[in-house]
Amino acid sequence: MSKRIFLSPPWMGGNEREMVEAAFASGYVAPCGPMVDRFEAEFAQTVNAPYACALASCSAALDLLCHELRIQKGDRVFCSDLTFVASVASAVHRGATPVFIDCDDTSWTMNPDLLAEALADAKRDNTLPKAVIAVDLYGQCCDYDRIESICENYGVPLIIDAAEAVGATYKQRPAGTAGWASVYSFNGNKIITTSGGGMLTSRDQGIVERARKRSQQSREPKAWYEHEELGYNYRMSNIVAAIGIGQLQILPEILRRKQQIFDAYRERLHSVPGIRFMPKAPYGEPTRWLTVVEFCSKVLKCPQDSAPEGAGGITLELSNARTLELLSAANIESRPIWKPMHLQPVFREAGIYGGTVSEQLFQTGLCLPSGTGLTRDDIDRVCEIMKKKGLPYDK
Ligand SMILES: Cc1ncc(COP(=O)(O)O)c(C=O)c1O
C-alpha cells in the first residue's frame, strides 16, 4: 500500500521543538508561564489585535464569549450555516436557539443580505439575537464591512469565528479584525497548530481581561483562593504555547505553501469538466487552509467535441462521493464539505434563512488533501486518480 496522504496533518517546519525544550528548561510545565505571555503578544501583533488571550481551544474561546454575553435559555443566536458545529455549540449548550444564515455562492461565507433580512424580521418581532457568529470559511474571510455595519444597525454583537483563517486578509486587514470579538483555532489540522489551542481577541480590553480571569477559575487577586464568580479551566499551557511561538515564525511559509498547493491542484485539474474551485472573494486573500473543489454536476455528459476519440457521448459518474471513495481506496484522505447546520439532526428545529446554497455545496463539494508538507508527487498522485479513474475520457 502506498504512503498514506492525510487531509491536513500538522507541519512542524520551524523551531517548535527547541521552543518546547526551552519551556521544559524554564520549569513552567503549567497552564501559565512566559511562553503563554509571549505567544499571546506575538499572535496579537500578527493579527493586529490590541488584546488577546491564549486558551485551550477555540471552542473554549467561544464559550467564554457566550459567558460574557450571559447567553441563556430563551436567547437566540444567528450563525453561519456552513461551518463546523463548534461555532454554535456553546451558545446552544447554554440554552440559546440557533438561527442559521446561508452562505453566498461567490464566497461561501455568510450572505449579508440574508443576515439583514433575518435581523429585520427579528427587530420587528422583538427577538433580536444575543450575538451573530460569522465564520471565515476554509480560510476565507466573510464580508466584514457589510456584516459589521448590519450588526451595528441593530446593536447586536458580532463574533468572528476565524478558526480556519489565521493569516487571511480582508481589505489588507488580518482575519479577525472586525466585530465585537474574534476567535482562532490551533487544532492539529489548522493553519498553525499547537496540538490543540485557541485564541480570543478583541478591541475591548475588558472582554479579554475577563476571559483571561475566567479561563483560570475566576480567582480573585488574593493570597488564598477567593471567587466572586465561577470560572473555567480553559487557559493554554506553557508547553503548548511554545509550539505556537515556533509555528507563528513560519506562518508566512505555511501560507506560501498552502497557496502553492492550491495552485498546483488548479493547474492539474482546471481543464477537467465539471470541477470548480472554491471562489476567491474580491476583498481579500484567503489562507487556502484546505483546497476545496465542487463537482458541478453529479453525472456529466462528456461533450462530443472535448472527448477523446471513441469516448464521445459516454455518461460519466463524477461526484464528490465517488472521488472520496477512489481516493480512500488509494490510501488518500479527503473530506466532504461541512454538512450545513440546518441539516444536522441536532438542529432539526432550528430556523434557517436561505439554505439552498450550503445544501448544494454539501452535495457537490470535497476537501482535497492540503497538508503544508504535501509534495508535488503527492498532488500528482491525487490528481491522477481523480483524472484517470474518475474521468475515463481524460486518460
Ligand atoms: C469554524 C470552526 N470553528 C470552531 C472550531 C473549533 O476549534 P477548536 O477545535 O480549537 O475548539 C473549528 C475547528 O476545530 C472550526 O473549524
The ligand as an SDF file (V2000), in Angstrom:
LIG
                    3D

 16 16  0  0  0  0  0  0  0  0999 V2000
  -15.0430   27.1770   12.0490 C   0  0  0  0  0  0  0  0  0  0  0  0
  -14.5460   26.4970   13.3040 C   0  0  0  0  0  0  0  0  0  0  0  0
  -14.9390   26.9810   14.4920 N   0  0  0  0  0  0  0  0  0  0  0  0
  -14.5010   26.4360   15.6300 C   0  0  0  0  0  0  0  0  0  0  0  0
  -13.6410   25.3390   15.6410 C   0  0  0  0  0  0  0  0  0  0  0  0
  -13.2450   24.7590   16.9460 C   0  0  0  0  0  0  0  0  0  0  0  0
  -11.8770   24.8680   17.1840 O   0  0  0  0  0  0  0  0  0  0  0  0
  -11.1940   24.0380   18.3480 P   0  0  0  0  0  0  0  0  0  0  0  0
  -11.0180   22.6440   17.8570 O   0  0  0  0  0  0  0  0  0  0  0  0
   -9.8740   24.7190   18.5710 O   0  0  0  0  0  0  0  0  0  0  0  0
  -12.0540   24.1050   19.5600 O   0  0  0  0  0  0  0  0  0  0  0  0
  -13.2070   24.8050   14.4120 C   0  0  0  0  0  0  0  0  0  0  0  0
  -12.2960   23.6770   14.2700 C   0  0  0  0  0  0  0  0  0  0  0  0
  -11.9820   22.8370   15.0040 O   0  0  0  0  0  0  0  0  0  0  0  0
  -13.6870   25.3890   13.2120 C   0  0  0  0  0  0  0  0  0  0  0  0
  -13.3190   24.9020   12.0090 O   0  0  0  0  0  0  0  0  0  0  0  0
  1  2  1  0
  2  3  1  0
  2 15  2  0
  3  4  2  0
  4  5  1  0
  5  6  1  0
  5 12  2  0
  6  7  1  0
  7  8  1  0
  8  9  2  0
  8 10  1  0
  8 11  1  0
 12 13  1  0
 12 15  1  0
 13 14  2  0
 15 16  1  0
M  END
$$$$
